[in-house]
């Protein structure tokens, strides 16, 4: 093995390292001295060319639309409806639509998005809330959508669960109020 000092210059020839102050390769400063270990029977001449092979260029991946990990679903959530879907977390914007019309954040429609989890809460559910709901997710690579038909039997089933929950809450409130009156009557004697 022969150890040689070499420097890389534009023509890639062997030269003395102290002749070249510094080099730029791909915008980065490169050390001007290199050790080259070669398996040679004789020393290399000072003008013999050396071939330097650069690694292939790294291609950036082409951005893709966000991947939907779980499709849009609806469920009763106490006195509201919760629609939700799950996608990759690289989403920049989430927009909700009902029957093709964009929804806005309001006291009835509460929209949330965090780390790929997208949800829409519908408060005070009414019959006119039936329709085709779409969650549109946008990333650098494009748009993905997930839709859910909130009509017919699905709507009726969730609507009944919410109605039952509300009635139960009213009953509990009524029992609590009547207990309060009984307690007051007990402490104050005859409550009239």
N, C-alpha and C positions, 0 to 999 in steps of 0.2 A: 504494500500500500504506500502511496505517496501522498503526503499532505501538502497542499498548495494554498497559498493565499490567493484569492481572486476577487475581482470587483466586477460588478455588472454595469456595462455601459450600453448605450443605445444599440450598438452593433453586436452586443453580446460577445465581445472578444476578451481574452485574458489580458489584463493590464496590471500595472502596479496600483495597489489600493490607495496610495497617498496621492495619486494623480487626480482622483475624483473627489471633490469636496463632499458631496452627498447626492443622493438620487431621489426621484419621486416615482413611485409605481402605484398606480390607481389612487393618486392623491395622498399617499402616506409616505413619510420619510423612511428610507430604508438604510440600514447600517451599511457603510461603505466597504466593510471587510467581511469576507466569508471564508470559512474553512471548507475546502473541497477534498473529500477523501475518495481517492480513485484506486481502482485495482489496475495498476499499470506496470509494465516491465521496464519502461523508460520514462524519464520526465517529459512533460508536455512543453512544447516550444512556446515562446512568449507571444506569438501571433496566431496560434491555433485557435479556431473558433469553438465556443461552447454553446450548445443549444440548451436554452432554459424553457421549460414547458410550464405555462400558467395553468392553474386549475380552471375547469369550465366555469363560465359565469353562473351565478346563482340567480335563478328566476324567482321573483316574488309570486306567491300564489295568487290566482285570480280571485277577487272577493266574490262570495256567493251570497244569495239571499239567506236570511236566517232560517234554520231548520226547525220545523214545528215538531216538538218532542211528544206532545199530547194534544189531541184535538179539543176544540171548544166544547164545553159541557155546561149544563145549568143545574143548580140545586137550590133547595130552600135553605136559607141561612137565617134562622130565627124569623124576623118579620120582613126579611128582604129576599131577593133572588140574587144569587152569586153565579155569574158566568165566568169561567176561567179556562185558560189554556197555558201550555208551557212551551217555550222555545229556547233556542240558544241565547246566551246572555249578551251577545254583541248587538243588541237591538238599540237603535238610536231613538226611534219614535214608535208609539203605539196609537192607533186611531181606531175608534169603534164606530160601527154603522148599524142601523136598523132599517131594513128594507131599502138599502142603498143610500140612505140619508145619514150624513155624519152627525154623531151625537156630541154634545158639549157637556162639560162638567157642570153639574147643578146639584140642587138639594135632592133631586130624585135619582140622578145618575152619577155615581161615584166611580171614577176610573183610577186604577192603580197599576203600576208596573215596576218590578224590582227583580234584577238578576234573572231575567228570562221568564218570570211568572207574571202573567197579564190577567187582570180581573176587572170585572164590571159589576158593581152592586146596583140593583134597581130597588129603590125604596118606594113604599106606597104603591105596590103592584096594582095595575088596573087592566081591564080587558083590552084596552087599546095598546098595551105593551106587547101584544102578540106580534110575531113577525120573524123575519130572517135576520139574525144577529151575526155580524162579521167583525173579527178582530184582525186588523191589518198591521203587520210588523215590518218596519223598515230598517235596513242596515246599509252599510257601505256598498254591499254587493247586490242590493235589490229589495224586492218586496215579497213577503209571504202572507197568506191569508188562511184563516180558519173560520168556518161558519157553522151555525147551529140554528135549526128551525125550531123556534120557541112558539109552537102553535098546537092546537088540538089537544090530544090526550096528555102530552107532556106539560103544556101550559096548565091544563085543568088540575093535574096531579100536584104540581108545585103550588098552584093557587090555593088548593084545599089545605095543604100542609101549613102554609102561611096563615090562612084563616084560622085553623085550629090552634096555632101558636098564639095568635092575638087573643082568641077567646080564653085560652088558658091563662094568659097574662092578666086579662081583665078579671077573671075569677079570683086569681091570687091577690090582685089589688083589692077586690071587694072583700075578701076574707080578712085581709090586713086592716082595712078600714073598719070593718065591723068589730074586730078584736080591739081596735083602739077605742071605739065607743064603749064596749063592754068594760074595758079597763078604766076608762074615765068614770063610768057609772059606778063601778065598784069603789073607786077612791072618793067620789063625791056623794056617795049615798044613792039617793034616788035621782037618776039622770032623766030629766024631762025635756 
